Amino acid sequence: MNFLKTLFWIAITVVAVVFATNNWHAVTLNLWAGLQADAKLPVLLFVSFLVGFLPTWLWHRARLWQVRRQVEQRPLPVAAEPYAAPAMADPAPAPIPTQMPERAPVPLPGEPLA
């Protein structure tokens, strides 16, 4: 599984490098009040990706840290033996029939079935 994960990231990296080399053009950004900025297209795309990704990733990491802290602060249940199964109540006994059920008579050999 680790091999596939590594192979996936290598493929993504190769695609990103090929894209960056084929699109290394200057792009003019028109900012506020007539201000302009020149940036290379791959750099601009990478920065815009980070602007969208980082806040979500930071929020996720903070939430994960918070949940881990809550789990660590919970008291652990105390067991009598380290690997003992939890105590189970005995199942209720089956009711004892008071009468025998009526049965159909068994035909003797040679008699027709009813």
Phi and psi restraints in degrees (range 20) as a CNS / XPLOR table:
assign (resid 1 and name C) (resid 2 and name N)
       (resid 2 and name CA) (resid 2 and name C) 1.0 -63.3 20.0 2
assign (resid 2 and name N) (resid 2 and name CA)
       (resid 2 and name C) (resid 3 and name N) 1.0 -35.3 20.0 2
assign (resid 2 and name C) (resid 3 and name N)
       (resid 3 and name CA) (resid 3 and name C) 1.0 -63.1 20.0 2
assign (resid 3 and name N) (resid 3 and name CA)
       (resid 3 and name C) (resid 4 and name N) 1.0 -44.2 20.0 2
assign (resid 3 and name C) (resid 4 and name N)
       (resid 4 and name CA) (resid 4 and name C) 1.0 -64.8 20.0 2
assign (resid 4 and name N) (resid 4 and name CA)
       (resid 4 and name C) (resid 5 and name N) 1.0 -37.6 20.0 2
assign (resid 4 and name C) (resid 5 and name N)
       (resid 5 and name CA) (resid 5 and name C) 1.0 -64.0 20.0 2
assign (resid 5 and name N) (resid 5 and name CA)
       (resid 5 and name C) (resid 6 and name N) 1.0 -45.1 20.0 2
assign (resid 5 and name C) (resid 6 and name N)
       (resid 6 and name CA) (resid 6 and name C) 1.0 -64.2 20.0 2
assign (resid 6 and name N) (resid 6 and name CA)
       (resid 6 and name C) (resid 7 and name N) 1.0 -42.9 20.0 2
assign (resid 6 and name C) (resid 7 and name N)
       (resid 7 and name CA) (resid 7 and name C) 1.0 -61.8 20.0 2
assign (resid 7 and name N) (resid 7 and name CA)
       (resid 7 and name C) (resid 8 and name N) 1.0 -39.9 20.0 2
assign (resid 7 and name C) (resid 8 and name N)
       (resid 8 and name CA) (resid 8 and name C) 1.0 -61.3 20.0 2
assign (resid 8 and name N) (resid 8 and name CA)
       (resid 8 and name C) (resid 9 and name N) 1.0 -47.1 20.0 2
assign (resid 8 and name C) (resid 9 and name N)
       (resid 9 and name CA) (resid 9 and name C) 1.0 -68.3 20.0 2
assign (resid 9 and name N) (resid 9 and name CA)
       (resid 9 and name C) (resid 10 and name N) 1.0 -33.3 20.0 2
assign (resid 9 and name C) (resid 10 and name N)
       (resid 10 and name CA) (resid 10 and name C) 1.0 -65.7 20.0 2
assign (resid 10 and name N) (resid 10 and name CA)
       (resid 10 and name C) (resid 11 and name N) 1.0 -43.2 20.0 2
assign (resid 10 and name C) (resid 11 and name N)
       (resid 11 and name CA) (resid 11 and name C) 1.0 -63.2 20.0 2
assign (resid 11 and name N) (resid 11 and name CA)
       (resid 11 and name C) (resid 12 and name N) 1.0 -42.5 20.0 2
assign (resid 11 and name C) (resid 12 and name N)
       (resid 12 and name CA) (resid 12 and name C) 1.0 -62.5 20.0 2
assign (resid 12 and name N) (resid 12 and name CA)
       (resid 12 and name C) (resid 13 and name N) 1.0 -41.4 20.0 2
assign (resid 12 and name C) (resid 13 and name N)
       (resid 13 and name CA) (resid 13 and name C) 1.0 -64.4 20.0 2
assign (resid 13 and name N) (resid 13 and name CA)
       (resid 13 and name C) (resid 14 and name N) 1.0 -43.3 20.0 2
assign (resid 13 and name C) (resid 14 and name N)
       (resid 14 and name CA) (resid 14 and name C) 1.0 -62.9 20.0 2
assign (resid 14 and name N) (resid 14 and name CA)
       (resid 14 and name C) (resid 15 and name N) 1.0 -43.6 20.0 2
assign (resid 14 and name C) (resid 15 and name N)
       (resid 15 and name CA) (resid 15 and name C) 1.0 -62.2 20.0 2
assign (resid 15 and name N) (resid 15 and name CA)
       (resid 15 and name C) (resid 16 and name N) 1.0 -42.6 20.0 2
assign (resid 15 and name C) (resid 16 and name N)
       (resid 16 and name CA) (resid 16 and name C) 1.0 -64.7 20.0 2
assign (resid 16 and name N) (resid 16 and name CA)
       (resid 16 and name C) (resid 17 and name N) 1.0 -40.7 20.0 2
assign (resid 16 and name C) (resid 17 and name N)
       (resid 17 and name CA) (resid 17 and name C) 1.0 -67.6 20.0 2
assign (resid 17 and name N) (resid 17 and name CA)
       (resid 17 and name C) (resid 18 and name N) 1.0 -42.1 20.0 2
assign (resid 17 and name C) (resid 18 and name N)
       (resid 18 and name CA) (resid 18 and name C) 1.0 -64.1 20.0 2
assign (resid 18 and name N) (resid 18 and name CA)
       (resid 18 and name C) (resid 19 and name N) 1.0 -42.8 20.0 2
assign (resid 18 and name C) (resid 19 and name N)
       (resid 19 and name CA) (resid 19 and name C) 1.0 -61.2 20.0 2
assign (resid 19 and name N) (resid 19 and name CA)
       (resid 19 and name C) (resid 20 and name N) 1.0 -44.4 20.0 2
assign (resid 19 and name C) (resid 20 and name N)
       (resid 20 and name CA) (resid 20 and name C) 1.0 -64.9 20.0 2
assign (resid 20 and name N) (resid 20 and name CA)
       (resid 20 and name C) (resid 21 and name N) 1.0 -40.6 20.0 2
assign (resid 20 and name C) (resid 21 and name N)
       (resid 21 and name CA) (resid 21 and name C) 1.0 -70.9 20.0 2
assign (resid 21 and name N) (resid 21 and name CA)
       (resid 21 and name C) (resid 22 and name N) 1.0 -34.3 20.0 2
assign (resid 21 and name C) (resid 22 and name N)
       (resid 22 and name CA) (resid 22 and name C) 1.0 -77.7 20.0 2
assign (resid 22 and name N) (resid 22 and name CA)
       (resid 22 and name C) (resid 23 and name N) 1.0 -18.6 20.0 2
assign (resid 22 and name C) (resid 23 and name N)
       (resid 23 and name CA) (resid 23 and name C) 1.0 -120.8 20.0 2
assign (resid 23 and name N) (resid 23 and name CA)
       (resid 23 and name C) (resid 24 and name N) 1.0 33.6 20.0 2
assign (resid 23 and name C) (resid 24 and name N)
       (resid 24 and name CA) (resid 24 and name C) 1.0 -81.8 20.0 2
assign (resid 24 and name N) (resid 24 and name CA)
       (resid 24 and name C) (resid 25 and name N) 1.0 71.7 20.0 2
assign (resid 24 and name C) (resid 25 and name N)
       (resid 25 and name CA) (resid 25 and name C) 1.0 -119.2 20.0 2
assign (resid 25 and name N) (resid 25 and name CA)
       (resid 25 and name C) (resid 26 and name N) 1.0 151.8 20.0 2
assign (resid 25 and name C) (resid 26 and name N)
       (resid 26 and name CA) (resid 26 and name C) 1.0 -79.1 20.0 2
assign (resid 26 and name N) (resid 26 and name CA)
       (resid 26 and name C) (resid 27 and name N) 1.0 135.7 20.0 2
assign (resid 26 and name C) (resid 27 and name N)
       (resid 27 and name CA) (resid 27 and name C) 1.0 -121.0 20.0 2
assign (resid 27 and name N) (resid 27 and name CA)
       (resid 27 and name C) (resid 28 and name N) 1.0 133.4 20.0 2
assign (resid 27 and name C) (resid 28 and name N)
       (resid 28 and name CA) (resid 28 and name C) 1.0 -95.7 20.0 2
assign (resid 28 and name N) (resid 28 and name CA)
       (resid 28 and name C) (resid 29 and name N) 1.0 125.0 20.0 2
assign (resid 28 and name C) (resid 29 and name N)
       (resid 29 and name CA) (resid 29 and name C) 1.0 -101.2 20.0 2
assign (resid 29 and name N) (resid 29 and name CA)
       (resid 29 and name C) (resid 30 and name N) 1.0 127.1 20.0 2
assign (resid 29 and name C) (resid 30 and name N)
       (resid 30 and name CA) (resid 30 and name C) 1.0 -91.7 20.0 2
assign (resid 30 and name N) (resid 30 and name CA)
       (resid 30 and name C) (resid 31 and name N) 1.0 109.3 20.0 2
assign (resid 30 and name C) (resid 31 and name N)
       (resid 31 and name CA) (resid 31 and name C) 1.0 -95.1 20.0 2
assign (resid 31 and name N) (resid 31 and name CA)
       (resid 31 and name C) (resid 32 and name N) 1.0 -168.4 20.0 2
assign (resid 31 and name C) (resid 32 and name N)
       (resid 32 and name CA) (resid 32 and name C) 1.0 -71.9 20.0 2
assign (resid 32 and name N) (resid 32 and name CA)
       (resid 32 and name C) (resid 33 and name N) 1.0 153.7 20.0 2
assign (resid 32 and name C) (resid 33 and name N)
       (resid 33 and name CA) (resid 33 and name C) 1.0 56.8 20.0 2
assign (resid 33 and name N) (resid 33 and name CA)
       (resid 33 and name C) (resid 34 and name N) 1.0 38.8 20.0 2
assign (resid 33 and name C) (resid 34 and name N)
       (resid 34 and name CA) (resid 34 and name C) 1.0 74.4 20.0 2
assign (resid 34 and name N) (resid 34 and name CA)
       (resid 34 and name C) (resid 35 and name N) 1.0 7.6 20.0 2
assign (resid 34 and name C) (resid 35 and name N)
       (resid 35 and name CA) (resid 35 and name C) 1.0 -78.9 20.0 2
assign (resid 35 and name N) (resid 35 and name CA)
       (resid 35 and name C) (resid 36 and name N) 1.0 135.3 20.0 2
assign (resid 35 and name C) (resid 36 and name N)
       (resid 36 and name CA) (resid 36 and name C) 1.0 -125.2 20.0 2
assign (resid 36 and name N) (resid 36 and name CA)
       (resid 36 and name C) (resid 37 and name N) 1.0 149.2 20.0 2
assign (resid 36 and name C) (resid 37 and name N)
       (resid 37 and name CA) (resid 37 and name C) 1.0 -135.3 20.0 2
assign (resid 37 and name N) (resid 37 and name CA)
       (resid 37 and name C) (resid 38 and name N) 1.0 140.2 20.0 2
assign (resid 37 and name C) (resid 38 and name N)
       (resid 38 and name CA) (resid 38 and name C) 1.0 -103.8 20.0 2
assign (resid 38 and name N) (resid 38 and name CA)
       (resid 38 and name C) (resid 39 and name N) 1.0 134.1 20.0 2
assign (resid 38 and name C) (resid 39 and name N)
       (resid 39 and name CA) (resid 39 and name C) 1.0 -145.8 20.0 2
assign (resid 39 and name N) (resid 39 and name CA)
       (resid 39 and name C) (resid 40 and name N) 1.0 152.6 20.0 2
assign (resid 39 and name C) (resid 40 and name N)
       (resid 40 and name CA) (resid 40 and name C) 1.0 -77.1 20.0 2
assign (resid 40 and name N) (resid 40 and name CA)
       (resid 40 and name C) (resid 41 and name N) 1.0 142.6 20.0 2
assign (resid 40 and name C) (resid 41 and name N)
       (resid 41 and name CA) (resid 41 and name C) 1.0 -58.2 20.0 2
assign (resid 41 and name N) (resid 41 and name CA)
       (resid 41 and name C) (resid 42 and name N) 1.0 -47.7 20.0 2
assign (resid 41 and name C) (resid 42 and name N)
       (resid 42 and name CA) (resid 42 and name C) 1.0 -63.1 20.0 2
assign (resid 42 and name N) (resid 42 and name CA)
       (resid 42 and name C) (resid 43 and name N) 1.0 -36.3 20.0 2
assign (resid 42 and name C) (resid 43 and name N)
       (resid 43 and name CA) (resid 43 and name C) 1.0 -66.5 20.0 2
assign (resid 43 and name N) (resid 43 and name CA)
       (resid 43 and name C) (resid 44 and name N) 1.0 -42.6 20.0 2
assign (resid 43 and name C) (resid 44 and name N)
       (resid 44 and name CA) (resid 44 and name C) 1.0 -61.8 20.0 2
assign (resid 44 and name N) (resid 44 and name CA)
       (resid 44 and name C) (resid 45 and name N) 1.0 -42.8 20.0 2
assign (resid 44 and name C) (resid 45 and name N)
       (resid 45 and name CA) (resid 45 and name C) 1.0 -66.2 20.0 2
assign (resid 45 and name N) (resid 45 and name CA)
       (resid 45 and name C) (resid 46 and name N) 1.0 -39.6 20.0 2
assign (resid 45 and name C) (resid 46 and name N)
       (resid 46 and name CA) (resid 46 and name C) 1.0 -64.5 20.0 2
assign (resid 46 and name N) (resid 46 and name CA)
       (resid 46 and name C) (resid 47 and name N) 1.0 -43.6 20.0 2
assign (resid 46 and name C) (resid 47 and name N)
       (resid 47 and name CA) (resid 47 and name C) 1.0 -65.3 20.0 2
assign (resid 47 and name N) (resid 47 and name CA)
       (resid 47 and name C) (resid 48 and name N) 1.0 -41.0 20.0 2
assign (resid 47 and name C) (resid 48 and name N)
       (resid 48 and name CA) (resid 48 and name C) 1.0 -67.4 20.0 2
assign (resid 48 and name N) (resid 48 and name CA)
       (resid 48 and name C) (resid 49 and name N) 1.0 -34.2 20.0 2
assign (resid 48 and name C) (resid 49 and name N)
       (resid 49 and name CA) (resid 49 and name C) 1.0 -63.1 20.0 2
assign (resid 49 and name N) (resid 49 and name CA)
       (resid 49 and name C) (resid 50 and name N) 1.0 -45.5 20.0 2
assign (resid 49 and name C) (resid 50 and name N)
       (resid 50 and name CA) (resid 50 and name C) 1.0 -64.2 20.0 2
assign (resid 50 and name N) (resid 50 and name CA)
       (resid 50 and name C) (resid 51 and name N) 1.0 -37.6 20.0 2
assign (resid 50 and name C) (resid 51 and name N)
       (resid 51 and name CA) (resid 51 and name C) 1.0 -62.4 20.0 2
assign (resid 51 and name N) (resid 51 and name CA)
       (resid 51 and name C) (resid 52 and name N) 1.0 -35.3 20.0 2
assign (resid 51 and name C) (resid 52 and name N)
       (resid 52 and name CA) (resid 52 and name C) 1.0 -84.3 20.0 2
assign (resid 52 and name N) (resid 52 and name CA)
       (resid 52 and name C) (resid 53 and name N) 1.0 -32.7 20.0 2
assign (resid 52 and name C) (resid 53 and name N)
       (resid 53 and name CA) (resid 53 and name C) 1.0 -84.0 20.0 2
assign (resid 53 and name N) (resid 53 and name CA)
       (resid 53 and name C) (resid 54 and name N) 1.0 -43.4 20.0 2
assign (resid 53 and name C) (resid 54 and name N)
       (resid 54 and name CA) (resid 54 and name C) 1.0 -60.3 20.0 2
assign (resid 54 and name N) (resid 54 and name CA)
       (resid 54 and name C) (resid 55 and name N) 1.0 -46.4 20.0 2
assign (resid 54 and name C) (resid 55 and name N)
       (resid 55 and name CA) (resid 55 and name C) 1.0 -60.5 20.0 2
assign (resid 55 and name N) (resid 55 and name CA)
       (resid 55 and name C) (resid 56 and name N) 1.0 -40.4 20.0 2
assign (resid 55 and name C) (resid 56 and name N)
       (resid 56 and name CA) (resid 56 and name C) 1.0 -66.4 20.0 2
assign (resid 56 and name N) (resid 56 and name CA)
       (resid 56 and name C) (resid 57 and name N) 1.0 -42.3 20.0 2
assign (resid 56 and name C) (resid 57 and name N)
       (resid 57 and name CA) (resid 57 and name C) 1.0 -65.4 20.0 2
assign (resid 57 and name N) (resid 57 and name CA)
       (resid 57 and name C) (resid 58 and name N) 1.0 -42.5 20.0 2
assign (resid 57 and name C) (resid 58 and name N)
       (resid 58 and name CA) (resid 58 and name C) 1.0 -64.3 20.0 2
assign (resid 58 and name N) (resid 58 and name CA)
       (resid 58 and name C) (resid 59 and name N) 1.0 -40.4 20.0 2
assign (resid 58 and name C) (resid 59 and name N)
       (resid 59 and name CA) (resid 59 and name C) 1.0 -63.0 20.0 2
assign (resid 59 and name N) (resid 59 and name CA)
       (resid 59 and name C) (resid 60 and name N) 1.0 -41.9 20.0 2
assign (resid 59 and name C) (resid 60 and name N)
       (resid 60 and name CA) (resid 60 and name C) 1.0 -62.3 20.0 2
assign (resid 60 and name N) (resid 60 and name CA)
       (resid 60 and name C) (resid 61 and name N) 1.0 -45.5 20.0 2
assign (resid 60 and name C) (resid 61 and name N)
       (resid 61 and name CA) (resid 61 and name C) 1.0 -64.5 20.0 2
assign (resid 61 and name N) (resid 61 and name CA)
       (resid 61 and name C) (resid 62 and name N) 1.0 -39.9 20.0 2
assign (resid 61 and name C) (resid 62 and name N)
       (resid 62 and name CA) (resid 62 and name C) 1.0 -64.9 20.0 2
assign (resid 62 and name N) (resid 62 and name CA)
       (resid 62 and name C) (resid 63 and name N) 1.0 -41.4 20.0 2
assign (resid 62 and name C) (resid 63 and name N)
       (resid 63 and name CA) (resid 63 and name C) 1.0 -66.8 20.0 2
assign (resid 63 and name N) (resid 63 and name CA)
       (resid 63 and name C) (resid 64 and name N) 1.0 -39.9 20.0 2
assign (resid 63 and name C) (resid 64 and name N)
       (resid 64 and name CA) (resid 64 and name C) 1.0 -63.1 20.0 2
assign (resid 64 and name N) (resid 64 and name CA)
       (resid 64 and name C) (resid 65 and name N) 1.0 -41.8 20.0 2
assign (resid 64 and name C) (resid 65 and name N)
       (resid 65 and name CA) (resid 65 and name C) 1.0 -62.7 20.0 2
assign (resid 65 and name N) (resid 65 and name CA)
       (resid 65 and name C) (resid 66 and name N) 1.0 -41.8 20.0 2
assign (resid 65 and name C) (resid 66 and name N)
       (resid 66 and name CA) (resid 66 and name C) 1.0 -64.4 20.0 2
assign (resid 66 and name N) (resid 66 and name CA)
       (resid 66 and name C) (resid 67 and name N) 1.0 -43.6 20.0 2
assign (resid 66 and name C) (resid 67 and name N)
       (resid 67 and name CA) (resid 67 and name C) 1.0 -66.9 20.0 2
assign (resid 67 and name N) (resid 67 and name CA)
       (resid 67 and name C) (resid 68 and name N) 1.0 -40.6 20.0 2
assign (resid 67 and name C) (resid 68 and name N)
       (resid 68 and name CA) (resid 68 and name C) 1.0 -62.3 20.0 2
assign (resid 68 and name N) (resid 68 and name CA)
       (resid 68 and name C) (resid 69 and name N) 1.0 -40.0 20.0 2
assign (resid 68 and name C) (resid 69 and name N)
       (resid 69 and name CA) (resid 69 and name C) 1.0 -62.9 20.0 2
assign (resid 69 and name N) (resid 69 and name CA)
       (resid 69 and name C) (resid 70 and name N) 1.0 -41.8 20.0 2
assign (resid 69 and name C) (resid 70 and name N)
       (resid 70 and name CA) (resid 70 and name C) 1.0 -64.2 20.0 2
assign (resid 70 and name N) (resid 70 and name CA)
       (resid 70 and name C) (resid 71 and name N) 1.0 -40.6 20.0 2
assign (resid 70 and name C) (resid 71 and name N)
       (resid 71 and name CA) (resid 71 and name C) 1.0 -67.3 20.0 2
assign (resid 71 and name N) (resid 71 and name CA)
       (resid 71 and name C) (resid 72 and name N) 1.0 -40.2 20.0 2
assign (resid 71 and name C) (resid 72 and name N)
       (resid 72 and name CA) (resid 72 and name C) 1.0 -67.8 20.0 2
assign (resid 72 and name N) (resid 72 and name CA)
       (resid 72 and name C) (resid 73 and name N) 1.0 -27.4 20.0 2
assign (resid 72 and name C) (resid 73 and name N)
       (resid 73 and name CA) (resid 73 and name C) 1.0 -83.7 20.0 2
assign (resid 73 and name N) (resid 73 and name CA)
       (resid 73 and name C) (resid 74 and name N) 1.0 -13.0 20.0 2
assign (resid 73 and name C) (resid 74 and name N)
       (resid 74 and name CA) (resid 74 and name C) 1.0 -70.3 20.0 2
assign (resid 74 and name N) (resid 74 and name CA)
       (resid 74 and name C) (resid 75 and name N) 1.0 140.7 20.0 2
assign (resid 74 and name C) (resid 75 and name N)
       (resid 75 and name CA) (resid 75 and name C) 1.0 -72.5 20.0 2
assign (resid 75 and name N) (resid 75 and name CA)
       (resid 75 and name C) (resid 76 and name N) 1.0 144.0 20.0 2
assign (resid 75 and name C) (resid 76 and name N)
       (resid 76 and name CA) (resid 76 and name C) 1.0 -83.0 20.0 2
assign (resid 76 and name N) (resid 76 and name CA)
       (resid 76 and name C) (resid 77 and name N) 1.0 144.8 20.0 2
assign (resid 76 and name C) (resid 77 and name N)
       (resid 77 and name CA) (resid 77 and name C) 1.0 -68.9 20.0 2
assign (resid 77 and name N) (resid 77 and name CA)
       (resid 77 and name C) (resid 78 and name N) 1.0 142.1 20.0 2
assign (resid 77 and name C) (resid 78 and name N)
       (resid 78 and name CA) (resid 78 and name C) 1.0 -93.1 20.0 2
assign (resid 78 and name N) (resid 78 and name CA)
       (resid 78 and name C) (resid 79 and name N) 1.0 125.1 20.0 2
assign (resid 78 and name C) (resid 79 and name N)
       (resid 79 and name CA) (resid 79 and name C) 1.0 -110.2 20.0 2
assign (resid 79 and name N) (resid 79 and name CA)
       (resid 79 and name C) (resid 80 and name N) 1.0 149.3 20.0 2
assign (resid 79 and name C) (resid 80 and name N)
       (resid 80 and name CA) (resid 80 and name C) 1.0 -67.1 20.0 2
assign (resid 80 and name N) (resid 80 and name CA)
       (resid 80 and name C) (resid 81 and name N) 1.0 -44.5 20.0 2
assign (resid 80 and name C) (resid 81 and name N)
       (resid 81 and name CA) (resid 81 and name C) 1.0 -122.2 20.0 2
assign (resid 81 and name N) (resid 81 and name CA)
       (resid 81 and name C) (resid 82 and name N) 1.0 149.2 20.0 2
assign (resid 81 and name C) (resid 82 and name N)
       (resid 82 and name CA) (resid 82 and name C) 1.0 -57.6 20.0 2
assign (resid 82 and name N) (resid 82 and name CA)
       (resid 82 and name C) (resid 83 and name N) 1.0 -40.1 20.0 2
assign (resid 82 and name C) (resid 83 and name N)
       (resid 83 and name CA) (resid 83 and name C) 1.0 -119.5 20.0 2
assign (resid 83 and name N) (resid 83 and name CA)
       (resid 83 and name C) (resid 84 and name N) 1.0 29.8 20.0 2
assign (resid 83 and name C) (resid 84 and name N)
       (resid 84 and name CA) (resid 84 and name C) 1.0 -79.4 20.0 2
assign (resid 84 and name N) (resid 84 and name CA)
       (resid 84 and name C) (resid 85 and name N) 1.0 143.3 20.0 2
assign (resid 84 and name C) (resid 85 and name N)
       (resid 85 and name CA) (resid 85 and name C) 1.0 -75.4 20.0 2
assign (resid 85 and name N) (resid 85 and name CA)
       (resid 85 and name C) (resid 86 and name N) 1.0 151.6 20.0 2
assign (resid 85 and name C) (resid 86 and name N)
       (resid 86 and name CA) (resid 86 and name C) 1.0 -63.5 20.0 2
assign (resid 86 and name N) (resid 86 and name CA)
       (resid 86 and name C) (resid 87 and name N) 1.0 146.1 20.0 2
assign (resid 86 and name C) (resid 87 and name N)
       (resid 87 and name CA) (resid 87 and name C) 1.0 -65.5 20.0 2
assign (resid 87 and name N) (resid 87 and name CA)
       (resid 87 and name C) (resid 88 and name N) 1.0 132.1 20.0 2
assign (resid 87 and name C) (resid 88 and name N)
       (resid 88 and name CA) (resid 88 and name C) 1.0 -113.0 20.0 2
assign (resid 88 and name N) (resid 88 and name CA)
       (resid 88 and name C) (resid 89 and name N) 1.0 141.6 20.0 2
assign (resid 88 and name C) (resid 89 and name N)
       (resid 89 and name CA) (resid 89 and name C) 1.0 -71.3 20.0 2
assign (resid 89 and name N) (resid 89 and name CA)
       (resid 89 and name C) (resid 90 and name N) 1.0 147.2 20.0 2
assign (resid 89 and name C) (resid 90 and name N)
       (resid 90 and name CA) (resid 90 and name C) 1.0 -65.4 20.0 2
assign (resid 90 and name N) (resid 90 and name CA)
       (resid 90 and name C) (resid 91 and name N) 1.0 138.3 20.0 2
assign (resid 90 and name C) (resid 91 and name N)
       (resid 91 and name CA) (resid 91 and name C) 1.0 -67.1 20.0 2
assign (resid 91 and name N) (resid 91 and name CA)
       (resid 91 and name C) (resid 92 and name N) 1.0 151.0 20.0 2
assign (resid 91 and name C) (resid 92 and name N)
       (resid 92 and name CA) (resid 92 and name C) 1.0 -66.1 20.0 2
assign (resid 92 and name N) (resid 92 and name CA)
       (resid 92 and name C) (resid 93 and name N) 1.0 137.8 20.0 2
assign (resid 92 and name C) (resid 93 and name N)
       (resid 93 and name CA) (resid 93 and name C) 1.0 -68.9 20.0 2
assign (resid 93 and name N) (resid 93 and name CA)
       (resid 93 and name C) (resid 94 and name N) 1.0 151.7 20.0 2
assign (resid 93 and name C) (resid 94 and name N)
       (resid 94 and name CA) (resid 94 and name C) 1.0 -69.3 20.0 2
assign (resid 94 and name N) (resid 94 and name CA)
       (resid 94 and name C) (resid 95 and name N) 1.0 144.1 20.0 2
assign (resid 94 and name C) (resid 95 and name N)
       (resid 95 and name CA) (resid 95 and name C) 1.0 -67.6 20.0 2
assign (resid 95 and name N) (resid 95 and name CA)
       (resid 95 and name C) (resid 96 and name N) 1.0 144.9 20.0 2
assign (resid 95 and name C) (resid 96 and name N)
       (resid 96 and name CA) (resid 96 and name C) 1.0 -90.1 20.0 2
assign (resid 96 and name N) (resid 96 and name CA)
       (resid 96 and name C) (resid 97 and name N) 1.0 126.6 20.0 2
assign (resid 96 and name C) (resid 97 and name N)
       (resid 97 and name CA) (resid 97 and name C) 1.0 -68.1 20.0 2
assign (resid 97 and name N) (resid 97 and name CA)
       (resid 97 and name C) (resid 98 and name N) 1.0 139.9 20.0 2
assign (resid 97 and name C) (resid 98 and name N)
       (resid 98 and name CA) (resid 98 and name C) 1.0 -89.3 20.0 2
assign (resid 98 and name N) (resid 98 and name CA)
       (resid 98 and name C) (resid 99 and name N) 1.0 -25.4 20.0 2
assign (resid 98 and name C) (resid 99 and name N)
       (resid 99 and name CA) (resid 99 and name C) 1.0 -128.9 20.0 2
assign (resid 99 and name N) (resid 99 and name CA)
       (resid 99 and name C) (resid 100 and name N) 1.0 151.2 20.0 2
assign (resid 99 and name C) (resid 100 and name N)
       (resid 100 and name CA) (resid 100 and name C) 1.0 -79.1 20.0 2
assign (resid 100 and name N) (resid 100 and name CA)
       (resid 100 and name C) (resid 101 and name N) 1.0 137.8 20.0 2
assign (resid 100 and name C) (resid 101 and name N)
       (resid 101 and name CA) (resid 101 and name C) 1.0 -68.6 20.0 2
assign (resid 101 and name N) (resid 101 and name CA)
       (resid 101 and name C) (resid 102 and name N) 1.0 148.4 20.0 2
assign (resid 101 and name C) (resid 102 and name N)
       (resid 102 and name CA) (resid 102 and name C) 1.0 -73.7 20.0 2
assign (resid 102 and name N) (resid 102 and name CA)
       (resid 102 and name C) (resid 103 and name N) 1.0 139.7 20.0 2
assign (resid 102 and name C) (resid 103 and name N)
       (resid 103 and name CA) (resid 103 and name C) 1.0 -120.5 20.0 2
assign (resid 103 and name N) (resid 103 and name CA)
       (resid 103 and name C) (resid 104 and name N) 1.0 149.6 20.0 2
assign (resid 103 and name C) (resid 104 and name N)
       (resid 104 and name CA) (resid 104 and name C) 1.0 -71.0 20.0 2
assign (resid 104 and name N) (resid 104 and name CA)
       (resid 104 and name C) (resid 105 and name N) 1.0 144.3 20.0 2
assign (resid 104 and name C) (resid 105 and name N)
       (resid 105 and name CA) (resid 105 and name C) 1.0 -64.4 20.0 2
assign (resid 105 and name N) (resid 105 and name CA)
       (resid 105 and name C) (resid 106 and name N) 1.0 143.1 20.0 2
assign (resid 105 and name C) (resid 106 and name N)
       (resid 106 and name CA) (resid 106 and name C) 1.0 -86.0 20.0 2
assign (resid 106 and name N) (resid 106 and name CA)
       (resid 106 and name C) (resid 107 and name N) 1.0 125.1 20.0 2
assign (resid 106 and name C) (resid 107 and name N)
       (resid 107 and name CA) (resid 107 and name C) 1.0 -72.3 20.0 2
assign (resid 107 and name N) (resid 107 and name CA)
       (resid 107 and name C) (resid 108 and name N) 1.0 146.6 20.0 2
assign (resid 107 and name C) (resid 108 and name N)
       (resid 108 and name CA) (resid 108 and name C) 1.0 -77.7 20.0 2
assign (resid 108 and name N) (resid 108 and name CA)
       (resid 108 and name C) (resid 109 and name N) 1.0 159.2 20.0 2
assign (resid 108 and name C) (resid 109 and name N)
       (resid 109 and name CA) (resid 109 and name C) 1.0 -60.5 20.0 2
assign (resid 109 and name N) (resid 109 and name CA)
       (resid 109 and name C) (resid 110 and name N) 1.0 132.6 20.0 2
assign (resid 109 and name C) (resid 110 and name N)
       (resid 110 and name CA) (resid 110 and name C) 1.0 97.4 20.0 2
assign (resid 110 and name N) (resid 110 and name CA)
       (resid 110 and name C) (resid 111 and name N) 1.0 -17.5 20.0 2
assign (resid 110 and name C) (resid 111 and name N)
       (resid 111 and name CA) (resid 111 and name C) 1.0 -82.3 20.0 2
assign (resid 111 and name N) (resid 111 and name CA)
       (resid 111 and name C) (resid 112 and name N) 1.0 148.0 20.0 2
assign (resid 111 and name C) (resid 112 and name N)
       (resid 112 and name CA) (resid 112 and name C) 1.0 -74.2 20.0 2
assign (resid 112 and name N) (resid 112 and name CA)
       (resid 112 and name C) (resid 113 and name N) 1.0 150.0 20.0 2
assign (resid 112 and name C) (resid 113 and name N)
       (resid 113 and name CA) (resid 113 and name C) 1.0 -75.6 20.0 2
assign (resid 113 and name N) (resid 113 and name CA)
       (resid 113 and name C) (resid 114 and name N) 1.0 140.6 20.0 2
